[in-house]
Amino acid sequence: MEFTTPVYVGVNLDANDGPQMNAVAIIFIILSFTTLVLRLFSRLHTKVSIGMDDELIVVAAVLSWGYTATVIFEVEHNYYGQHIGKSDTHHLEEFNKGLYGLAIVYPLALTFSKLSLLALYWRIFRVTNARRPLQIVAALNIGWMIAAFIVGIFSCTPIRGFWDATIKSRCIQYPQFFTSNESFTIILDLVVLLMPVYFISHLQRSVSQRISISSTFLLGLVVTVVSAVRLWQLVLAQRKPGFDPTFNETPAALWAIVELNLWIIVASIPALRPLITKTLQDRRERNSASGSKSYTYGSGSLKGLKALLWPSQGRPSTLSRSNGRLPLDGEETRGAVGAESSRSVEDYNVQVSAPVPREATWTPLGVAEVGLDDVQLQELGGIRVDREVKVSQPENAYHRI
């Protein structure tokens, strides 16, 4: 049996949205997979144990990827993304079998992602007044999942009637079911995503810190926007004339792929915060360690350098670091830096590749003589001067600890 594509104003009988659907599906599988791997690596790298939130997001990811893979299969084998006129009875039946599976998997994948985020809240906000709201919202999501799952399975009586048009069956109105389902989904999305804002507002932190922490969770609101777009696409599909399921439902399926995989990303972003924080901290420590071997002073000339290397009594030199210590052959001294200079070190633009200690203003740690070879100086003008400086410790030098 062949089908005829409904003809209406603006219809393109040769339209094919299949390649676009496949591209979006592959991109979001890669993004969600990468995010999940980073999440698990974050647990390992920061030595945080795997929790229920991680286990739930893995289940959600498997279901979401299964949903996405099914859409790709439908595109490649059952004319998904093309008008019904390209299909036949056999392919339409196979298409409806795939659609039946999508209707069942969708609420499971979506809910497990939300439960993962709620489990993460439970893990983070260890306060008594947060437990009861989390339990209530989790129960609402589980209740919605069970209801949508059961309705999806028994949407036709007998069940086979969902894909077999040759038998007599009674089925629910699918467009209305999907529309009401998505509407309730948006409400639950908002509740889940806005919950941490209330908890964070009661933390003993500054306003800027609370805003920073809240923004990590509020990034998930983009999922609500995607859900709203999908709802609108479902409404538009109902308004199109004629019977054309392989084409009319394409936009809604595309946004469902984005929604499910984006939930994996959104639910994992807060879990990545410790990894990002630790990575930045390690980088700062490495930069600080490398900075102990090189000092850069502001703009100036060789005269300014001379003032630094051989300061007069009336103009003491200042070589400072954030921790008030100077390195000595790769090690930090325990002494404080000498008197403050009346002239800021930013007045010089010379880079010294090795630290230049000032007599009796640092602790030599038992080193009687320090040789500083190849002290490299460089001005903005590009002139480079190599000087060899040898500093000897006086016998009566004292330690400043």
C-alpha positions as CSV (number, residue, x, y, z in Angstrom):
1,M,0.0,0.0,0.0
2,E,1.3,3.4,-0.9
3,F,0.5,6.7,0.8
4,T,-0.2,10.1,-0.6
5,T,1.5,13.2,0.9
6,P,-1.0,15.8,2.0
7,V,-0.7,18.8,-0.3
8,Y,-1.0,22.3,1.2
9,V,0.4,25.7,0.8
10,G,4.2,25.8,1.3
11,V,4.7,22.0,1.3
12,N,7.8,20.7,-0.4
13,L,7.2,17.1,-1.5
14,D,10.9,16.4,-1.8
15,A,11.8,17.8,1.6
16,N,14.2,15.6,3.7
17,D,15.1,16.6,7.3
18,G,16.8,13.3,7.9
19,P,20.4,14.6,7.5
20,Q,19.8,17.5,9.8
21,M,18.4,15.2,12.5
22,N,21.3,12.8,12.2
23,A,23.8,15.7,12.5
24,V,22.1,17.1,15.6
25,A,21.9,13.6,17.1
26,I,25.6,12.9,16.6
27,I,26.7,16.3,17.9
28,F,24.7,16.0,21.1
29,I,25.7,12.4,21.7
30,I,29.3,13.5,21.6
31,L,28.7,16.5,23.9
32,S,26.8,14.5,26.5
33,F,29.3,11.7,26.4
34,T,32.2,14.0,26.8
35,T,30.5,15.8,29.7
36,L,29.7,12.5,31.4
37,V,33.4,11.3,31.1
38,L,34.6,14.6,32.5
39,R,32.1,14.2,35.4
40,L,33.4,10.8,36.3
41,F,37.0,12.0,35.8
42,S,36.2,14.9,38.2
43,R,35.2,12.4,40.9
44,L,38.4,10.4,40.4
45,H,40.7,13.5,40.2
46,T,39.2,15.3,43.2
47,K,38.9,12.0,45.2
48,V,35.2,12.4,45.6
49,S,33.4,9.0,45.9
50,I,30.8,8.0,43.3
51,G,27.4,8.7,44.6
52,M,23.8,8.0,43.7
53,D,23.7,11.2,41.6
54,D,26.5,9.7,39.4
55,E,24.8,6.4,39.1
56,L,21.5,7.9,38.1
57,I,23.1,10.1,35.4
58,V,24.8,7.1,33.9
59,V,21.4,5.4,33.6
60,A,19.9,8.6,32.1
61,A,22.7,8.8,29.6
62,V,22.2,5.3,28.4
63,L,18.5,5.9,28.0
64,S,19.1,9.2,26.2
65,W,21.6,7.7,23.8
66,G,19.2,4.8,23.2
67,Y,16.5,7.3,22.3
68,T,18.9,9.2,20.0
69,A,20.1,6.1,18.3
70,T,16.5,5.0,17.6
71,V,15.8,8.3,15.9
72,I,18.9,7.8,13.7
73,F,17.7,4.3,12.8
74,E,14.3,5.7,11.9
75,V,15.9,8.2,9.6
76,E,18.1,5.7,7.9
77,H,15.5,2.9,7.4
78,N,12.0,4.2,7.8
79,Y,11.9,7.6,6.0
80,Y,11.8,9.7,9.2
81,G,12.2,13.3,8.1
82,Q,10.5,12.7,4.8
83,H,6.9,12.9,3.7
84,I,4.7,9.9,4.0
85,G,4.4,9.6,0.2
86,K,8.0,8.2,0.2
87,S,7.0,5.4,2.5
88,D,4.9,2.2,2.3
89,T,2.9,0.0,4.6
90,H,5.8,-2.1,5.8
91,H,8.1,0.9,6.5
92,L,5.2,2.8,8.2
93,E,4.6,-0.1,10.5
94,E,8.3,-0.3,11.4
95,F,8.3,3.5,11.9
96,N,5.5,3.2,14.4
97,K,7.3,0.5,16.3
98,G,10.2,2.8,16.7
99,L,7.8,5.6,17.7
100,Y,6.3,3.3,20.3
101,G,9.7,2.7,21.9
102,L,10.5,6.5,21.9
103,A,7.3,7.2,23.7
104,I,8.3,4.8,26.5
105,V,12.0,5.7,26.8
106,Y,11.4,9.5,26.8
107,P,9.9,9.9,30.3
108,L,12.5,7.4,31.8
109,A,15.5,9.3,30.4
110,L,14.1,12.7,31.3
111,T,13.2,11.7,34.9
112,F,16.5,9.9,35.7
113,S,18.4,13.1,34.7
114,K,16.2,15.1,37.1
115,L,16.6,12.6,39.9
116,S,20.4,12.7,39.4
117,L,20.3,16.5,39.9
118,L,18.0,16.1,43.0
119,A,20.5,13.5,44.4
120,L,23.3,16.0,43.8
121,Y,21.3,18.7,45.8
122,W,20.9,16.1,48.5
123,R,24.6,15.6,48.6
124,I,25.5,19.3,48.5
125,F,22.9,20.9,50.7
126,R,23.2,18.9,53.9
127,V,20.7,20.9,55.9
128,T,17.6,19.6,57.6
129,N,15.1,22.0,55.9
130,A,16.3,21.0,52.4
131,R,15.5,17.3,52.8
132,R,11.7,17.4,52.8
133,P,11.3,19.6,49.7
134,L,13.8,17.4,47.8
135,Q,11.8,14.3,48.8
136,I,8.5,15.9,47.6
137,V,9.9,17.0,44.3
138,A,11.6,13.6,43.7
139,A,8.2,11.9,44.4
140,L,6.5,14.2,41.9
141,N,9.0,13.4,39.2
142,I,8.8,9.7,39.9
143,G,5.0,9.8,39.9
144,W,5.1,11.6,36.5
145,M,7.5,9.1,35.1
146,I,5.4,6.1,36.2
147,A,2.2,7.6,34.8
148,A,3.8,8.6,31.5
149,F,5.5,5.2,31.2
150,I,2.3,3.2,31.8
151,V,0.3,5.4,29.4
152,G,3.0,5.0,26.8
153,I,2.9,1.2,27.1
154,F,-0.9,0.9,27.1
155,S,-1.7,3.8,24.7
156,C,-3.5,1.3,22.4
157,T,-5.7,-1.7,23.3
158,P,-4.4,-4.1,22.2
159,I,-0.9,-2.8,22.4
160,R,-0.1,-4.1,18.9
161,G,-2.6,-1.6,17.5
162,F,-0.1,1.1,18.0
163,W,1.8,0.0,14.9
164,D,-0.4,-2.5,13.2
165,A,-3.2,-0.8,11.3
166,T,-4.7,-4.1,10.1
167,I,-6.3,-4.9,13.5
168,K,-9.1,-3.2,15.3
169,S,-7.8,-1.2,18.3
170,R,-8.6,1.8,20.5
171,C,-5.8,4.3,21.0
172,I,-5.5,7.6,22.9
173,Q,-5.1,10.9,21.1
174,Y,-1.3,11.0,20.7
175,P,-1.0,14.7,19.9
176,Q,-2.9,15.7,22.9
177,F,-1.1,13.2,25.1
178,F,2.3,14.4,24.0
179,T,1.3,18.1,24.4
180,S,0.0,17.7,27.9
181,N,3.0,15.5,28.8
182,E,5.4,18.2,27.7
183,S,3.5,21.0,29.5
184,F,3.8,19.1,32.8
185,T,7.5,18.5,32.0
186,I,8.2,22.2,31.8
187,I,6.6,22.8,35.2
188,L,8.8,20.1,36.8
189,D,11.9,21.4,35.0
190,L,11.4,24.8,36.6
191,V,10.8,23.4,40.1
192,V,13.9,21.2,39.9
193,L,16.2,23.9,38.5
194,L,15.1,26.7,40.8
195,M,15.3,24.7,44.0
196,P,19.0,25.4,44.7
197,V,18.5,29.1,44.5
198,Y,16.3,29.0,47.6
199,F,18.9,26.9,49.5
200,I,21.8,29.0,48.4
201,S,20.1,32.2,49.5
202,H,20.3,30.9,53.1
203,L,24.0,30.2,53.0
204,Q,26.3,32.4,55.1
205,R,28.1,33.8,52.0
206,S,28.5,37.1,50.4
207,V,26.0,38.1,47.8
208,S,28.5,37.8,45.0
209,Q,29.4,34.3,46.1
210,R,25.8,33.2,46.3
211,I,25.2,34.6,42.8
212,S,28.2,32.8,41.5
213,I,27.1,29.5,43.0
214,S,23.5,30.0,41.8
215,S,24.6,30.7,38.3
216,T,26.1,27.2,38.1
217,F,22.7,25.7,38.6
218,L,20.7,28.3,36.7
219,L,22.5,27.4,33.5
220,G,20.1,24.5,33.4
221,L,17.2,26.9,32.6
222,V,18.3,26.6,29.0
223,V,16.7,23.1,29.1
224,T,13.4,24.7,30.0
225,V,13.6,26.9,26.9
226,V,14.3,23.8,24.8
227,S,11.3,22.1,26.3
228,A,9.1,25.1,25.5
229,V,10.3,25.0,21.9
230,R,9.5,21.3,21.7
231,L,6.0,21.9,23.0
232,W,5.5,24.6,20.4
233,Q,6.6,22.2,17.7
234,L,4.1,19.6,18.9
235,V,1.3,22.2,18.7
236,L,2.4,23.1,15.1
237,A,2.4,19.5,14.1
238,Q,-1.2,19.1,15.2
239,R,-2.2,22.1,13.0
240,K,-0.8,20.6,9.8
241,P,-3.4,19.0,7.6
242,G,-3.6,15.4,6.6
243,F,-1.7,12.3,7.7
244,D,2.0,12.8,7.5
245,P,3.6,11.4,10.7
246,T,7.1,10.7,9.3
247,F,7.5,14.4,8.4
248,N,5.2,16.5,10.7
249,E,6.8,15.1,13.9
250,T,10.3,15.7,12.8
251,P,10.9,19.0,14.6
252,A,9.5,17.7,17.9
253,A,11.8,14.6,17.7
254,L,14.8,16.8,16.9
255,W,14.2,19.0,20.0
256,A,13.6,15.9,22.1
257,I,17.1,14.8,21.2
258,V,18.5,18.2,22.2
259,E,16.5,18.2,25.4
260,L,17.5,14.7,26.7
261,N,21.2,15.1,25.9
262,L,21.2,18.6,27.3
263,W,19.9,17.3,30.5
264,I,22.9,15.1,30.8
265,I,25.1,18.2,30.4
266,V,23.1,20.4,32.8
267,A,22.9,17.8,35.5
268,S,26.7,17.3,35.3
269,I,27.8,21.0,35.3
270,P,27.6,21.5,39.1
271,A,29.5,18.2,39.6
272,L,32.3,19.6,37.4
273,R,32.8,22.7,39.6
274,P,35.3,20.9,42.0
275,L,37.4,19.8,39.0
276,I,37.4,23.3,37.5
277,T,38.3,24.8,40.9
278,K,41.1,22.4,41.5
279,T,42.5,22.8,38.0
280,L,42.6,26.6,38.3
281,Q,44.2,26.2,41.8
282,D,46.9,23.9,40.4
283,R,47.6,26.3,37.6
284,R,48.0,29.2,40.0
285,E,50.4,27.2,42.1
286,R,52.5,26.2,39.1
287,N,52.6,29.8,37.9
288,S,53.5,30.9,41.4
289,A,56.3,28.3,41.5
290,S,57.7,29.4,38.1
291,G,57.3,33.0,39.1
292,S,59.8,32.5,42.0
293,K,62.6,32.3,39.5
294,S,61.8,35.5,37.6
295,Y,60.7,39.0,38.5
296,T,59.4,41.6,36.2
297,Y,59.6,45.3,37.1
298,G,57.7,48.2,35.5
299,S,59.1,50.6,32.9
300,G,62.4,52.3,33.3
301,S,66.1,52.2,32.3
302,L,69.4,50.7,33.3
303,K,69.7,53.5,35.9
304,G,66.7,52.0,37.6
305,L,68.3,48.6,37.5
306,K,71.4,50.0,39.2
307,A,69.2,51.4,41.9
308,L,67.8,47.9,42.4
309,L,71.2,46.1,42.4
310,W,73.2,48.6,44.3
311,P,70.8,50.7,46.4
312,S,72.1,53.7,48.2
313,Q,71.5,54.2,51.9
314,G,68.9,56.9,51.2
315,R,67.0,54.7,48.7
316,P,66.6,51.2,50.0
317,S,65.6,48.6,47.4
318,T,62.4,46.6,47.6
319,L,62.0,43.1,46.1
320,S,58.8,41.7,47.2
321,R,56.5,38.7,46.6
322,S,53.0,38.0,47.7
323,N,54.2,35.8,50.5
324,G,57.0,38.1,51.6
325,R,59.7,35.6,50.7
326,L,62.5,35.5,48.2
327,P,63.8,32.3,46.5
328,L,67.3,31.1,46.9
329,D,68.6,28.6,44.4
330,G,65.0,27.3,43.9
331,E,64.2,27.4,47.6
332,E,62.3,30.0,49.5
333,T,64.0,31.8,52.4
334,R,62.3,32.2,55.7
335,G,63.2,35.9,56.2
336,A,61.1,39.0,55.6
337,V,62.0,41.5,52.9
338,G,63.8,44.7,53.9
339,A,62.4,48.2,54.3
340,E,59.9,49.5,51.8
341,S,61.3,51.8,49.1
342,S,60.1,55.3,48.4
343,R,60.2,54.3,44.7
344,S,57.8,51.7,43.5
345,V,59.3,48.7,41.7
346,E,56.7,49.3,38.9
347,D,59.0,52.2,37.9
348,Y,61.3,49.7,36.2
349,N,60.7,47.6,33.1
350,V,63.6,45.2,33.5
351,Q,63.2,41.4,33.8
352,V,65.7,39.7,36.1
353,S,66.0,36.1,35.4
354,A,67.5,35.3,38.8
355,P,66.6,36.8,42.2
356,V,68.9,39.5,43.5
357,P,69.1,39.3,47.3
358,R,69.9,42.4,49.4
359,E,72.5,42.2,52.0
360,A,71.1,41.2,55.5
361,T,67.5,41.3,54.3
362,W,67.1,37.6,53.7
363,T,68.1,34.3,55.4
364,P,70.9,32.5,53.5
365,L,69.9,29.2,55.1
366,G,73.6,28.3,55.7
367,V,74.8,29.3,52.3
368,A,78.0,31.4,52.7
369,E,78.4,32.6,49.2
370,V,75.8,32.9,46.4
371,G,76.8,33.2,42.8
372,L,74.3,34.7,40.4
373,D,75.4,34.1,36.8
374,D,74.0,35.5,33.6
375,V,71.7,38.0,35.2
376,Q,69.7,39.0,32.1
377,L,68.3,42.4,31.7
378,Q,65.9,43.5,29.0
379,E,64.2,46.8,28.4
380,L,61.1,47.5,26.3
381,G,63.4,48.9,23.6
382,G,64.9,45.4,23.0
383,I,68.4,46.2,24.4
384,R,69.7,43.2,26.3
385,V,72.6,43.6,28.8
386,D,74.3,40.5,30.3
387,R,76.0,41.1,33.7
388,E,77.8,38.8,36.0
389,V,77.2,39.5,39.6
390,K,78.7,37.8,42.6
391,V,77.3,38.5,46.1
392,S,79.2,37.4,49.1
393,Q,77.7,37.2,52.5
394,P,79.6,39.2,55.2
395,E,80.8,37.1,58.1
396,N,78.7,39.1,60.6
397,A,75.5,38.8,58.6
398,Y,72.5,38.0,60.7
399,H,69.4,36.0,60.1
400,R,66.0,37.6,60.0
401,I,63.4,35.0,60.8
